Amino acid sequence: MNVEAGTDRGAGAESAVEGTAAPTAHQQSDVPEVIRSLSAMADPDYADCFTLTTSDATDWSAEQWARATFEDAAGELGQQTWRERLGLRLRPLGATDTVAGWQIGERGDNWIRLEANSGAMTTRLVFHVGDGQASFATFIRYDEPAGERVWTAATATHQGAVPGLMRQGCNVLRSRPR
């Protein structure tokens, strides 16, 4: 994961694509209800939502955003973090109905939900695309006390990494032919 820890470049900065404004990403203070409802998780122990603002957000599907963010931007370090540090039981890379090993739980026209479990926690991730923004939300339920300990230790890294991963995912998408 080659990430910039939660910082946004200035408003006048340009992205990797000539003449395209660099997107900004920020953590929302509350998870929007429309995104929370897509998690299929009642009363999560942890929830957050990050939103990347960019005029071309809807040029790509939520699944394309998820793939660019997880498969391209997070890459091997993401796999190591999810599998080893968090103990998530991901499927093999390239498996049917997965994104970077995360099981596709459900998808709609402008959203996708990814799912993974460990023995200690259940995780749901939602990518949602709307006018001028792409959002990425994390929902976790602690199934065992160890789940809370593991996630608490990882939370600051997660919150610092997500904005950079989303920006990198956006740059990956912009670099591909449309």
C-alpha positions, -999 to +999 in steps of 0.1 A: +000+000+000+017+031-012-004+057+007-002+093+017-014+093+053-048+110+051-036+142+035-052+160+006-032+179-020-042+215-025-073+225-045-051+236-075-031+204-077-035+182-108-038+144-108-018+120-128-041+128-158-032+160-175-057+188-168-078+168-143-082+183-109-068+161-081-096+145-060-099+152-023-108+125+002-120+129+037-136+109+065-172+118+071-184+124+107-213+100+102-220+072+078-249+082+055-280+061+061-281+050+024-246+035+027-252+021+062-283+002+049-262-014+022-239-030+048-264-057+057-250-055+092-273-044+121-256-025+149-219-028+139-194-023+166-173-001+143-183+020+112-166+047+092-171+063+058-146+081+036-157+101+005-136+111-024-149+142-042-143+142-080-165+153-109-158+121-128-168+097-100-197+082-119-175+074-150-168+041-133-189+015-114-186+009-077-169-025-086-144-007-107-136+017-078-133-013-055-109-031-078-087-001-085-085+007-048-080-029-035-063-047-063-042-019-077-036+006-050-035-017-019-019-045-037+004-070-019+006-049+013-031-048+015-032-086+012-006-090+039-025-066+062-059-082+057-048-118+058-020-117+084-026-086+106-064-088+107-066-126+102-094-123+075-102-154+056-100-141+021-106-162-010-077-168-035-068-139-057-087-141-090-115-163-075-149-158-091-172-132-074-143-116-054-124-083-054-088-089-041-100-120-023-130-103-007-163-121-014-188-100-033-218-101-010-242-081-031-241-053-057-265-028-072-263-002-099-241+022-080-228+001-051-210-031-041-206-048-008-175-069+000-174-094+029-148-112+049-146-129+083-120-140+107-127-161+138-129-129+158-147-104+136-171-100+107-162-073+081-184-056+055-171-030+031-194-008+009-183+012-022-209+036-033-208+060-063-229+091-067-228+125-084-194+139-078-183+114-052-171+079-045-175+066-009-159+037+009-174+025+042-162-001+067-185-020+091-171-044+117-188-066+142-167-081+170-175-118+172-149-124+200-130-101+223-099-106+202-117-090+172-120-057+191-083-059+202-071-066+166-093-038+150-085-013+177-048-017+170-054-013+133-079+016+133-054+045+131-035+028+102-068+022+084-081+057+089-048+072+077-045+049+047-080+050+032-079+086+017-046+079-001-058+045-013-089+062-027-069+089-045-046+062-059-076+042-070-090+073-088-057+079-106-056+042-117-091+046-131-082+078-149-051+062-164-072+035-181-088+040-215-125+049-212 
